[in-house]
Amino acid sequence: MILYHFTCADAHKRIGRCNCLIIPQRVRHPVADWPPLSWFTTEAEPAREAIGLGAVRTACDRMTHRYVITDSSRCVPWLTCPLRPATP
């Protein structure tokens, strides 16, 4: 399965351009008490709303840069994620 990660220019500088490791931010999620997470999609060119960035209030465009995930072995689909049932 090919996964993609989208991010803004600021995060792109921190992640890097190749042989990168995407590390979740260690900030409290505004809606749920989740551990740090990174979000990925199977869509190479998704609609902003489809990946949850339609209502994001930020000055950064979180779809400026796209990463192709080459090792998805530690990724868990949201539909089977143990955090999903407890999500408001």
QUIWO-V460591 format. One record per backbone hydrogen bond with DSSP energy under -0.5 kcal/mol. CO is the residue of the C=O (numbers start at 1). NH is the residue of the N-H. Records with the same first field share a line. If there is no record, write none. Layout:
CO->NH, NH
This chain:
1->3
3->69
4->41
5->67
7->65
8->12
9->13
10->14
11->15
12->16
21->23
25->27
32->34
41->4
42->44
43->46
47->50, 51
48->51, 53
49->52
56->58
60->62
61->64
65->7
67->5, 69
68->70
69->3
72->75
77->80, 81
78->81
81->84
83->86
84->87
